[in-house]
């Protein structure tokens, strides 16, 4: 089974791509969603996070105070690294579980959608890495519309993410999302056809 990573910066339209792929019947695993799942009550990560960042990062109900954890974890490079070291193995384990299920169900291709694939151990698992890009200001507009924040905040968020050059260097394919939904879908179809040709080629 071929594993294809889909990555891109905020507001590039990654979720539109995976939605379309899922509609075509391909297994799509949302790594960003799994990253949120591992912080839900009952996750084995929570106790380790408490040990490092303080018991009070969980509220009375056992739910994570995300803002508090973020404030503490991102305050120092060490904190950020510790957060990654605690959560990443569990995220990767859950992705692998879902890939195994997809393979058992007979899938020949599975897509893993994640903002942070490049630079993580999962990058090596991808047979291909598709980078979705959009013009900077278009991304800013999409982030503002989606999250209801000011353009200034959206730009700050974008600027804090992995530079486009880094993602481009790692990607095997780039799909530019600078037009309509139809244009994007046409480009995805062309990419899928090229994959099909490789398989039969």
N, CA, C and O of each residue as an XYZ file, in Angstrom:
804
protein
N       0.846     -1.193      0.000
C       0.000      0.000      0.000
C       0.882      1.244      0.000
O       1.823      1.365      0.784
N       0.556      2.144     -0.885
C       1.334      3.377     -0.992
C       0.838      4.384      0.057
O      -0.366      4.601      0.193
N       1.768      4.993      0.792
C       1.388      5.996      1.799
C       1.788      7.369      1.265
O       2.956      7.622      0.972
N       0.804      8.239      1.145
C       1.060      9.568      0.600
C       0.742     10.621      1.654
O      -0.382     10.710      2.149
N       1.741     11.406      1.983
C       1.552     12.473      2.949
C       1.042     13.719      2.238
O       1.458     14.025      1.121
N       0.142     14.428      2.895
C      -0.336     15.707      2.355
C      -0.014     16.763      3.392
O      -0.449     16.673      4.540
N       0.744     17.757      2.987
C       1.133     18.781      3.949
C       0.952     20.161      3.336
O       0.680     20.298      2.143
N       1.107     21.162      4.160
C       0.929     22.532      3.694
C       0.743     23.429      4.893
O       0.448     22.971      5.997
N       0.920     24.708      4.661
C       0.773     25.646      5.762
C      -0.699     25.987      5.970
O      -1.554     25.649      5.151
N      -0.972     26.659      7.073
C      -2.335     27.049      7.415
C      -2.987     27.811      6.256
O      -2.348     28.640      5.609
N      -4.258     27.518      6.006
C      -4.990     28.291      4.995
C      -4.683     27.915      3.559
O      -5.111     28.607      2.635
N      -3.935     26.811      3.350
C      -3.597     26.428      1.969
C      -4.727     25.623      1.325
O      -4.767     25.458      0.105
N      -5.650     25.121      2.165
C      -6.752     24.330      1.615
C      -6.514     22.827      1.675
O      -7.107     22.065      0.910
N      -5.637     22.402      2.596
C      -5.359     20.973      2.772
C      -6.632     20.162      3.011
O      -6.817     19.086      2.442
N      -7.508     20.704      3.871
C      -8.701     19.926      4.217
C      -9.628     19.761      3.013
O     -10.327     18.754      2.910
N      -9.641     20.742      2.098
C     -10.456     20.592      0.872
C      -9.925     19.441      0.040
O     -10.690     18.702     -0.580
N      -8.598     19.292      0.031
C      -7.973     18.221     -0.745
C      -8.338     16.866     -0.152
O      -8.742     15.958     -0.879
N      -8.198     16.722      1.175
C      -8.484     15.415      1.779
C      -9.969     15.090      1.710
O     -10.350     13.926      1.583
N     -10.813     16.124      1.793
C     -12.252     15.891      1.690
C     -12.572     15.285      0.313
O     -13.338     14.329      0.196
N     -11.967     15.867     -0.707
C     -12.182     15.391     -2.077
C     -11.660     13.952     -2.234
O     -12.327     13.108     -2.832
N     -10.473     13.684     -1.697
C      -9.887     12.335     -1.794
C     -10.769     11.310     -1.077
O     -10.960     10.193     -1.559
N     -11.303     11.709      0.083
C     -12.177     10.801      0.846
C     -13.449     10.513      0.042
O     -13.948      9.388      0.042
N     -13.966     11.537     -0.640
C     -15.165     11.343     -1.468
C     -14.884     10.362     -2.614
O     -15.782      9.661     -3.081
N     -13.619     10.326     -3.058
C     -13.247      9.397     -4.133
C     -13.022      7.976     -3.582
O     -12.729      7.044     -4.330
N     -13.166      7.840     -2.263
C     -13.077      6.511     -1.668
C     -11.698      6.132     -1.141
O     -11.465      4.976     -0.788
N     -10.780      7.101     -1.085
C      -9.436      6.786     -0.553
C      -9.434      6.946      0.961
O     -10.069      7.863      1.481
N      -8.718      6.053      1.693
C      -8.589      6.260      3.142
C      -7.769      7.526      3.391
O      -6.685      7.689      2.831
N      -8.285      8.413      4.228
C      -7.570      9.647      4.576
C      -7.462      9.727      6.088
O      -8.466      9.665      6.798
N      -6.253      9.862      6.567
C      -6.013      9.921      8.010
C      -5.593     11.344      8.351
O      -4.640     11.876      7.781
N      -6.302     11.944      9.273
C      -6.032     13.337      9.642
C      -5.089     13.372     10.845
O      -5.515     13.188     11.986
N      -3.812     13.610     10.578
C      -2.815     13.596     11.655
C      -3.042     14.732     12.640
O      -2.762     14.593     13.830
N      -3.555     15.866     12.140
C      -3.794     17.004     13.039
C      -4.933     16.677     14.020
O      -4.907     17.086     15.180
N      -5.923     15.937     13.527
C      -7.038     15.513     14.382
C      -6.540     14.528     15.437
O      -6.929     14.601     16.602
N      -5.668     13.598     15.009
C      -5.100     12.621     15.951
C      -4.263     13.347     17.006
O      -4.251     12.953     18.172
N      -3.567     14.403     16.595
C      -2.760     15.176     17.548
C      -3.653     15.789     18.626
O      -3.231     15.957     19.771
N      -4.894     16.121     18.249
C      -5.828     16.640     19.257
C      -6.386     15.494     20.106
O      -6.591     15.643     21.310
N      -6.629     14.346     19.458
C      -7.160     13.169     20.171
C      -6.260     12.729     21.318
O      -6.747     12.344     22.382
N      -4.929     12.785     21.101
C      -4.030     12.265     22.143
C      -4.012     13.158     23.382
O      -3.372     12.829     24.381
N      -4.720     14.293     23.313
C      -4.795     15.174     24.483
C      -6.166     15.099     25.160
O      -6.466     15.877     26.066
N      -6.987     14.158     24.709
C      -8.321     14.015     25.313
C      -8.242     13.153     26.563
O      -7.312     12.360     26.709
N      -9.226     13.300     27.484
C      -9.225     12.480     28.700
C      -9.093     11.000     28.356
O      -9.695     10.517     27.396
N      -8.300     10.288     29.151
C      -8.116      8.854     28.906
C      -6.857      8.565     28.096
O      -6.433      7.413     28.000
N      -6.263      9.590     27.519
C      -5.047      9.360     26.735
C      -3.865      9.116     27.661
O      -3.735      9.771     28.695
N      -2.993      8.164     27.287
C      -1.817      7.893     28.129
C      -0.838      9.078     28.199
O       0.035      9.107     29.065
N      -0.981     10.041     27.301
C      -0.045     11.185     27.297
C      -0.264     12.138     28.477
O       0.667     12.813     28.918
N      -1.496     12.186     28.982
C      -1.827     13.242     29.949
C      -1.019     13.171     31.237
O      -0.578     14.198     31.752
N      -0.825     11.965     31.757
C      -0.075     11.832     33.020
C       1.367     12.309     32.830
O       1.923     12.981     33.699
N       1.966     11.958     31.689
C       3.343     12.379     31.426
C       3.420     13.896     31.270
O       4.383     14.524     31.710
N       2.407     14.475     30.644
C       2.386     15.937     30.478
C       2.247     16.616     31.841
O       2.885     17.637     32.100
N       1.406     16.041     32.711
C       1.244     16.607     34.058
C       2.563     16.567     34.821
O       2.928     17.521     35.509
N       3.268     15.449     34.689
C       4.537     15.289     35.409
C       5.532     16.372     34.999
O       6.337     16.823     35.815
N       5.474     16.783     33.750
C       6.424     17.793     33.263
C       5.938     19.223     33.428
O       6.705     20.120     33.778
N       4.638     19.420     33.169
C       4.149     20.805     33.071
C       3.229     21.225     34.219
O       2.715     22.344     34.234
N       3.024     20.309     35.190
C       2.225     20.687     36.360
C       0.878     19.986     36.381
O       0.216     19.834     35.354
N       0.486     19.558     37.586
C      -0.786     18.848     37.778
C      -1.967     19.688     37.304
O      -2.968     19.156     36.826
N      -1.836     21.038     37.445
C      -2.985     21.905     37.178
C      -3.277     22.108     35.690
O      -4.171     22.878     35.340
N      -2.523     21.415     34.795
C      -2.873     21.552     33.373
C      -4.157     20.782     33.054
O      -4.738     20.943     31.981
N      -4.600     19.925     34.021
C      -5.908     19.291     33.854
C      -6.893     19.951     34.806
O      -6.542     20.290     35.936
N      -8.134     20.134     34.345
C      -9.138     20.724     35.245
C      -9.780     19.626     36.104
O      -9.368     18.466     36.060
N     -10.797     20.016     36.883
C     -11.422     19.079     37.839
C     -11.993     17.856     37.115
O     -12.054     16.774     37.699
N     -12.406     18.008     35.869
C     -13.047     16.901     35.151
C     -12.025     16.015     34.439
O     -12.385     15.007     33.831
N     -10.737     16.400     34.517
C      -9.712     15.611     33.827
C      -9.458     16.087     32.403
O      -8.694     15.474     31.657
N     -10.113     17.196     32.033
C      -9.903     17.741     30.681
C      -8.672     18.648     30.692
O      -8.362     19.298     31.691
N      -7.993     18.670     29.570
C      -6.769     19.456     29.461
C      -7.077     20.947     29.315
O      -7.930     21.347     28.523
N      -6.359     21.760     30.101
C      -6.432     23.222     29.899
C      -5.399     23.550     28.816
O      -4.235     23.821     29.112
N      -5.843     23.519     27.572
C      -4.922     23.638     26.434
C      -4.105     24.926     26.458
O      -2.902     24.924     26.195
N      -4.784     26.020     26.780
C      -4.109     27.319     26.770
C      -2.954     27.324     27.774
O      -1.861     27.814     27.492
N      -3.233     26.762     28.955
C      -2.216     26.710     30.012
C      -1.040     25.838     29.582
O       0.118     26.215     29.762
N      -1.343     24.668     29.012
C      -0.279     23.787     28.545
C       0.551     24.496     27.472
O       1.781     24.459     27.504
N      -0.128     25.140     26.527
C       0.577     25.835     25.436
C       1.484     26.927     26.002
O       2.636     27.068     25.594
N       0.946     27.695     26.947
C       1.747     28.778     27.541
C       3.023     28.229     28.161
O       4.097     28.810     28.003
N       2.906     27.114     28.864
C       4.078     26.550     29.547
C       5.011     25.828     28.567
O       6.231     25.977     28.631
N       4.417     25.046     27.663
C       5.249     24.240     26.759
C       6.019     25.119     25.775
O       7.194     24.877     25.499
N       5.347     26.136     25.252
C       5.992     26.936     24.202
C       6.827     28.094     24.762
O       7.380     28.896     24.010
N       6.906     28.164     26.082
C       7.685     29.248     26.702
C       9.176     29.070     26.435
O       9.915     30.052     26.360
N       9.623     27.817     26.289
C      11.051     27.549     26.049
C      11.189     26.475     24.966
O      10.280     25.668     24.769
N      12.320     26.466     24.270
C      12.551     25.415     23.270
C      12.522     24.015     23.906
O      12.064     23.054     23.287
N      13.021     23.915     25.160
C      13.026     22.617     25.849
C      11.585     22.150     26.093
O      11.256     20.977     25.919
N      10.749     23.092     26.496
C       9.340     22.763     26.757
C       8.652     22.258     25.500
O       7.912     21.275     25.528
N       8.911     22.950     24.398
C       8.326     22.552     23.114
C       8.792     21.151     22.741
O       8.007     20.323     22.278
N      10.097     20.897     22.953
C      10.666     19.595     22.612
C      10.055     18.493     23.490
O       9.740     17.406     23.007
N       9.894     18.791     24.786
C       9.309     17.806     25.710
C       7.877     17.464     25.291
O       7.479     16.299     25.301
N       7.112     18.489     24.925
C       5.728     18.273     24.485
C       5.715     17.322     23.281
O       4.907     16.395     23.223
N       6.612     17.562     22.331
C       6.709     16.715     21.132
C       7.107     15.295     21.506
O       6.529     14.327     21.012
N       8.110     15.177     22.393
C       8.606     13.846     22.777
C       7.526     13.012     23.476
O       7.506     11.786     23.361
N       6.634     13.689     24.200
C       5.570     12.960     24.909
C       4.438     12.579     23.945
O       3.937     11.455     23.978
N       4.048     13.520     23.096
C       2.847     13.277     22.272
C       3.145     12.559     20.957
O       2.312     11.799     20.463
N       4.325     12.797     20.391
C       4.580     12.277     19.042
C       4.504     10.742     18.914
O       3.870     10.244     17.984
N       5.140      9.980     19.831
C       5.055      8.524     19.680
C       3.614      8.012     19.675
O       3.276      7.094     18.927
N       2.769      8.616     20.517
C       1.361      8.191     20.584
C       0.627      8.571     19.292
O      -0.196      7.805     18.790
N       0.931      9.757     18.760
C       0.313     10.185     17.487
C       0.710      9.201     16.378
O      -0.133      8.737     15.610
N       2.005      8.895     16.313
C       2.501      7.997     15.262
C       1.898      6.594     15.397
O       1.575      5.942     14.404
N       1.756      6.148     16.650
C       1.181      4.815     16.882
C      -0.253      4.762     16.354
O      -0.657      3.788     15.718
N      -1.015      5.824     16.626
C      -2.418      5.847     16.182
C      -2.523      5.942     14.658
O      -3.418      5.349     14.055
N      -1.606      6.690     14.040
C      -1.598      6.767     12.566
C      -1.310      5.380     11.993
O      -1.972      4.940     11.053
N      -0.311      4.689     12.571
C       0.050      3.352     12.088
C      -1.125      2.378     12.219
O      -1.367      1.557     11.334
N      -1.852      2.483     13.341
C      -3.032      1.624     13.546
C      -4.016      1.809     12.400
O      -4.545      0.840     11.855
N      -4.255      3.075     12.040
C      -5.250      3.360     10.997
C      -4.751      2.930      9.620
O      -5.531      2.495      8.772
N      -3.431      3.060      9.408
C      -2.862      2.600      8.130
C      -2.996      1.083      8.002
O      -3.307      0.558      6.933
N      -2.750      0.387      9.128
C      -2.875     -1.073      9.138
C      -4.306     -1.483      8.795
O      -4.530     -2.414      8.022
N      -5.274     -0.769      9.386
C      -6.685     -1.079      9.100
C      -7.008     -0.844      7.629
O      -7.704     -1.644      7.004
N      -6.495      0.268      7.076
C      -6.759      0.586      5.663
C      -6.207     -0.525      4.766
O      -6.847     -0.946      3.803
N      -5.012     -0.981      5.108
C      -4.362     -2.037      4.314
C      -5.160     -3.339      4.410
O      -5.360     -4.035      3.415
N      -5.611     -3.655      5.630
C      -6.409     -4.875      5.833
C      -7.717     -4.817      5.042
O      -8.257     -5.841      4.623
N      -8.214     -3.583      4.850
C      -9.457     -3.410      4.085
C      -9.217     -3.374      2.580
O     -10.139     -3.135      1.799
N      -7.966     -3.615      2.182
C      -7.682     -3.734      0.752
C      -7.285     -2.453      0.039
O      -7.235     -2.422     -1.190
N      -7.000     -1.389      0.794
C      -6.613     -0.134      0.139
C      -5.227     -0.273     -0.499
O      -4.327     -0.891      0.070
N      -5.075      0.313     -1.691
C      -3.759      0.285     -2.342
C      -3.021      1.599     -2.104
O      -1.816      1.713     -2.327
N      -3.792      2.593     -1.641
C      -3.225      3.913     -1.410
C      -3.913      4.538     -0.207
O      -5.134      4.458     -0.079
N      -3.142      5.156      0.672
C      -3.751      5.858      1.804
C      -3.085      7.221      1.941
O      -1.882      7.362      1.719
N      -3.874      8.215      2.306
C      -3.365      9.583      2.449
C      -3.324      9.967      3.922
O      -4.262      9.700      4.673
N      -2.235     10.589      4.318
C      -2.120     11.092      5.694
C      -1.943     12.596      5.599
O      -0.974     13.094      5.026
N      -2.903     13.307      6.174
C      -2.927     14.762      6.074
C      -2.402     15.341      7.379
O      -2.972     15.095      8.442
N      -1.320     16.107      7.305
C      -0.782     16.693      8.529
C       0.062     17.915      8.263
O       0.894     17.928      7.355
N      -0.159     18.948      9.068
C       0.632     20.169      8.908
C       2.090     19.868      9.242
O       3.008     20.418      8.634
N       2.285     18.976     10.230
C       3.668     18.688     10.625
C       4.042     17.243     10.304
O       4.036     16.373     11.174
N       4.364     17.011      9.041
C       4.911     15.709      8.634
C       6.404     15.896      8.403
O       7.226     15.073      8.808
N       6.733     17.009      7.738
C       8.129     17.281      7.403
C       8.924     17.493      8.688
O       8.562     18.304      9.540
N      10.027     16.735      8.802
C      10.865     16.888      9.990
C      10.478     15.972     11.134
O      11.104     16.005     12.194
N       9.438     15.141     10.931
C       9.069     14.168     11.975
C       9.425     12.766     11.470
O       9.678     12.579     10.280
N       9.445     11.778     12.383
C       9.784     10.412     11.949
C       8.830      9.899     10.867
O       9.184      9.011     10.092
N       7.619     10.465     10.820
C       6.645      9.947      9.857
C       7.015     10.292      8.417
O       6.573      9.625      7.482
N       7.817     11.322      8.244
C       8.199     11.730      6.880
C       8.787     10.546      6.102
O       8.515     10.378      4.914
N       9.595      9.732      6.788
C      10.254      8.590      6.143
C       9.264      7.496      5.731
O       9.570      6.674      4.866
N       8.088      7.487      6.346
C       7.069      6.475      6.022
C       6.313      6.806      4.734
O       5.656      5.941      4.154
N       6.411      8.057      4.293
C       5.648      8.478      3.117
C       6.372      8.098      1.828
O       7.548      8.410      1.646
N       5.650      7.420      0.938
C       6.216      7.108     -0.376
C       6.249      8.371     -1.233
O       7.133      8.554     -2.070
N       5.269      9.232     -1.002
C       5.223     10.515     -1.706
C       4.772     11.562     -0.701
O       4.105     11.250      0.285
N       5.143     12.803     -0.964
C       4.694     13.896     -0.108
C       4.168     15.017     -0.998
O       4.910     15.622     -1.771
N       2.876     15.275     -0.868
C       2.239     16.305     -1.686
C       2.125     17.584     -0.861
O       1.587     17.586      0.246
N       2.637     18.651     -1.422
C       2.552     19.945     -0.747
C       1.447     20.762     -1.401
O       1.454     20.976     -2.613
N       0.495     21.219     -0.585
C      -0.566     22.094     -1.082
C      -0.146     23.526     -0.765
O       0.158     23.846      0.384
N      -0.130     24.378     -1.774
C       0.263     25.768     -1.526
C      -0.821     26.711     -2.037
O      -1.621     26.363     -2.905
N      -0.820     27.900     -1.478
C      -1.741     28.951     -1.915
C      -1.015     30.279     -1.768
O      -0.098     30.399     -0.956
N      -1.418     31.282     -2.551
C      -0.794     32.599     -2.377
C      -0.953     33.062     -0.924
O      -1.980     32.820     -0.290
N       0.076     33.726     -0.417
C       0.133     34.138      0.990
C      -1.141     34.863      1.437
O      -1.757     34.483      2.433
N      -1.533     35.906      0.698
C      -2.698     36.686      1.145
C      -3.989     35.875      1.056
O      -4.918     36.094      1.834
N      -4.045     34.938      0.105
C      -5.220     34.061      0.003
C      -5.308     33.189      1.255
O      -6.392     32.979      1.800
N      -4.164     32.687      1.702
C      -4.136     31.883      2.935
C      -4.591     32.708      4.128
O      -5.351     32.234      4.973
N      -4.114     33.959      4.189
C      -4.497     34.859      5.294
C      -6.020     35.025      5.314
O      -6.645     34.949      6.371
N      -6.610     35.253      4.134
C      -8.076     35.409      4.044
C      -8.793     34.162      4.556
O      -9.769     34.250      5.301
N      -8.287     32.996      4.139
C      -8.947     31.736      4.545
C      -8.861     31.521      6.050
O      -9.826     31.084      6.676
N      -7.700     31.829      6.630
C      -7.538     31.651      8.082
C      -8.491     32.588      8.829
O      -9.130     32.188      9.802
N      -8.579     33.840      8.363
C      -9.470     34.821      9.010
C     -10.915     34.341      8.958
O     -11.643     34.413      9.947
N     -11.320     33.847      7.784
C     -12.707     33.397      7.605
C     -12.985     32.159      8.461
O     -14.065     32.021      9.037
N     -11.998     31.264      8.537
C     -12.201     30.005      9.255
C     -12.182     30.206     10.761
O     -13.031     29.664     11.468
N     -11.207     30.990     11.267
C     -11.011     31.100     12.715
C     -11.527     32.403     13.316
O     -11.464     32.611     14.527
N     -12.043     33.283     12.443
C     -12.593     34.551     12.933
C     -11.561     35.427     13.618
O     -11.853     36.077     14.621
N     -10.328     35.442     13.061
C      -9.293     36.286     13.668
C      -8.884     37.404     12.705
O      -9.213     37.373     11.520
N      -8.166     38.382     13.237
C      -7.734     39.526     12.427
C      -6.600     39.108     11.488
O      -5.841     38.194     11.810
N      -6.476     39.771     10.323
C      -5.412     39.443      9.372
C      -4.023     39.457     10.014
O      -3.157     38.648      9.680
N      -3.836     40.393     10.942
C      -2.538     40.515     11.621
C      -2.180     39.214     12.346
O      -1.049     38.733     12.271
N      -3.174     38.658     13.052
C      -2.973     37.403     13.786
C      -2.737     36.240     12.813
O      -1.896     35.374     13.052
N      -3.492     36.241     11.721
C      -3.354     35.171     10.725
C      -1.951     35.193     10.125
O      -1.337     34.146      9.922
N      -1.447     36.409      9.841
C      -0.095     36.522      9.269
C       0.945     36.030     10.262
O       1.903     35.350      9.895
N       0.741     36.384     11.526
C       1.693     35.973     12.563
C       1.725     34.443     12.656
O       2.788     33.835     12.785
N       0.540     33.844     12.588
C       0.446     32.386     12.669
C       1.174     31.740     11.482
O       1.918     30.774     11.648
N       0.946     32.287     10.295
C       1.596     31.748      9.090
C       3.112     31.875      9.178
O       3.851     30.952      8.836
N       3.557     33.038      9.646
C       4.999     33.296      9.691
C       5.715     32.400     10.696
O       6.925     32.194     10.601
N       4.956     31.864     11.667
C       5.562     31.001     12.693
C       5.683     29.555     12.210
O       6.327     28.727     12.854
N       5.052     29.263     11.066
C       5.045     27.880     10.594
C       6.292     27.551      9.777
O       7.076     28.431      9.423
N       6.451     26.260      9.489
C       7.596     25.801      8.701
C       7.672     26.594      7.395
O       6.672     26.701      6.685
N       8.839     27.151      7.066
C       8.953     27.933      5.824
C       8.605     27.087      4.603
O       8.891     25.891      4.551
N       7.984     27.734      3.631
C       7.574     27.069      2.399
C       8.749     26.376      1.713
O       8.599     25.286      1.160
N       9.919     27.016      1.753
C      11.104     26.451      1.081
C      11.444     25.081      1.673
O      11.808     24.155      0.949
N      11.320     24.964      3.010
C      11.614     23.697      3.687
C      10.639     22.619      3.222
O      11.032     21.487      2.940
N       9.355     22.992      3.146
C       8.337     22.031      2.725
C       8.553     21.643      1.262
O       8.427     20.476      0.891
N       8.883     22.648      0.435
C       9.112     22.377     -1.001
C      10.268     21.409     -1.207
O      10.220     20.535     -2.073
N      11.312     21.581     -0.393
C      12.495     20.727     -0.532
C      12.159     19.270     -0.220
O      12.772     18.355     -0.771
N      11.188     19.059      0.661
C      10.832     17.701      1.079
C       9.766     17.070      0.172
O       9.679     15.847      0.066
N       8.959     17.915     -0.477
C       7.805     17.412     -1.234
C       8.206     16.770     -2.555
O       9.187     17.162     -3.187
N       7.415     15.764     -2.958
C       7.637     15.154     -4.274
C       6.738     15.817     -5.319
O       7.035     15.779     -6.513
N       5.638     16.423     -4.864
C       4.692     17.080     -5.761
C       4.147     18.320     -5.076
O       3.967     18.341     -3.859
N       3.886     19.351     -5.862
C       3.232     20.544     -5.312
C       1.954     20.790     -6.089
O       1.959     20.829     -7.319
N       0.856     20.956     -5.360
C      -0.415     21.308     -5.998
C      -0.772     22.721     -5.531
O      -0.926     22.978     -4.337
N      -0.897     23.619     -6.492
C      -1.189     25.022     -6.151
C      -2.698     25.210     -6.100
O      -3.414     24.888     -7.048
N      -3.161     25.734     -4.984
C      -4.593     25.956     -4.773
C      -4.859     27.456     -4.816
O      -5.023     28.100     -3.780
N      -4.901     28.004     -6.037
C      -5.058     29.457     -6.149
C      -6.297     29.842     -6.954
O      -6.459     30.993     -7.361
N      -7.174     28.845     -7.175
C      -8.373     29.148     -7.978
C      -9.630     28.646     -7.316
O      -9.784     28.724     -6.097
N     -10.539     28.125     -8.139
C     -11.820     27.637     -7.623
C     -11.666     26.209     -7.113
O     -10.641     25.562     -7.327
N     -12.710     25.733     -6.434
C     -12.722     24.347     -5.952
C     -12.603     23.389     -7.131
O     -11.905     22.378     -7.051
N     -13.302     23.719     -8.245
C     -13.258     22.863     -9.441
C     -11.835     22.746     -9.972
O     -11.387     21.663    -10.350
N     -11.126     23.885     -9.995
C      -9.740     23.868    -10.500
C      -8.855     22.998     -9.602
O      -7.994     22.259    -10.080
N      -9.088     23.104     -8.303
C      -8.306     22.299     -7.354
C      -8.575     20.812     -7.593
O      -7.651     19.999     -7.629
N      -9.857     20.474     -7.756
C     -10.214     19.060     -7.957
C      -9.620     18.518     -9.254
O      -9.197     17.363     -9.307
N      -9.584     19.341    -10.294
C      -8.984     18.933    -11.567
C      -7.505     18.616    -11.375
O      -6.991     17.642    -11.925
N      -6.825     19.452    -10.585
C      -5.390     19.227    -10.330
C      -5.155     17.958     -9.516
O      -4.189     17.232     -9.751
N      -6.054     17.693     -8.548
C      -5.913     16.469     -7.748
C      -6.133     15.243     -8.637
O      -5.407     14.254     -8.542
N      -7.150     15.328     -9.506
C      -7.429     14.200    -10.407
C      -6.219     13.920    -11.300
O      -5.855     12.764    -11.516
N      -5.602     14.980    -11.813
C      -4.424     14.815    -12.678
C      -3.302     14.124    -11.897
O      -2.597     13.265    -12.426
N      -3.153     14.519    -10.624
C      -2.119     13.897     -9.781
C      -2.432     12.415     -9.574
O      -1.543     11.570     -9.684
N      -3.699     12.098     -9.272
C      -4.090     10.701     -9.056
C      -3.841      9.874    -10.314
O      -3.411      8.723    -10.236
N      -4.114     10.472    -11.479
C      -3.868      9.766    -12.743
C      -2.383      9.479    -12.913
O      -1.990      8.405    -13.368
N      -1.559     10.467    -12.536
C      -0.101     10.260    -12.672
C       0.350      9.122    -11.748
O       1.243      8.354    -12.105
N      -0.254      9.013    -10.577
C       0.073      7.920     -9.647
C      -0.344      6.587    -10.255
O       0.391      5.601    -10.193
N      -1.530      6.575    -10.842
C      -2.028      5.348    -11.481
C      -1.096      4.892    -12.583
O      -0.831      3.699    -12.732
N      -0.596      5.856    -13.361
C       0.319      5.527    -14.460
C       1.600      4.925    -13.919
O       2.141      3.978    -14.489
N       2.088      5.483    -12.805
C       3.319      4.940    -12.190
C       3.107      3.493    -11.778
O       3.974      2.641    -11.972
N       1.921      3.226    -11.200
C       1.675      1.875    -10.686
C       1.644      0.862    -11.829
O       2.088     -0.276    -11.680
N       1.103      1.302    -12.988
C       0.980      0.360    -14.091
C       2.194      0.451    -15.012
O       2.432     -0.426    -15.842
N       2.969      1.553    -14.843
C       4.048      1.842    -15.774
C       5.195      0.868    -15.656
O       6.182      0.986    -16.381
